[in-house]
Amino acid sequence: MEKDELIPAKDFCIYHNIEYSFITSLQDSGLISVTSVEHAVYIPADEIQKLEKYVRMFYDLDINLEGIETIDYLLEKIENMQKEILQLKNRVQ
């Protein structure tokens, strides 16, 4: 992955006024992936949208990490079911 596709986790935390430990907690739970380059932690650009969603859930809606994991699992399940329904509809037509 190119360096320009990576956002420093430290900068993300400063911009969003959040604790760095939140990012490590999300990484430990498998909700996001981060990359380490020369002792610095970076967030891939394609993870930013998910990370911002988790920040809003945690800080704005006051949902704990376990709740975020559950919500993420259920949203993924709904998305997969919607894809399956669309495939079945296409097969019927």
Secondary structure, DSSP 8 states (H G I E B T S, - for coil): --GGGEEEHHHHHHHHT--HHHHHHHHHTTS---EEETTEEEEEGGGHHHHHHHHIIIIIS---HHHHHHHHHHHHHHHHHHHHHHHHHHHH-
